Amino acid sequence: MIPALSIRQPWAWLIVHGYKDIENRDWSTPFRGQVLVHAGLTMTRAYFDQITEELGNSDMLPAGGLPSYEDLLRGGLVGWTRIVDCVEHSTSKWKQEGSFGFVLRDSRPMPFVPWKGRLQFFNVPEGALKVHGHEAR
């Protein structure tokens, strides 16, 4: 079994492409190690537009910007990251006050695998990746 964490778009895209180094949660975790990044199914057009505007106003958008609303894959596994720490304070521009920050490293995208997400961490059988032509890393 491989641990996975569901993250709403466009945050999942920003993580697996190496732009976002903190995932903010209202809960702490002792977990350290590699996890699959699952892009949650929920993302309204209004939410996407609001986040794009906020990131643009703060100079936090990548140089090429985000993919379009239609191109952000949802409802499946989109990449990998490694949780190396869980902190309450950080100098990262992505850390939100009043939250716990999962410190992320070695993030990378992978070809999309449709998969139902869950709250908190959840497990994905290694065989599910092999069926879709991916190896667990």
Secondary structure, 3 states (H helix, E strand, C coil): CEEEEEECCCHHHHHHCCCCCEEEECCCCCCCEEEEEEECCCCCHHHHHHHHHHHHHCCCCCCCCCCCHHHCCCCEEEEEEEEEEEECCCCCCCCCCCCEEEEEEEEEEEEEEECCCCCCEEEECHHHHHHCCCCCC
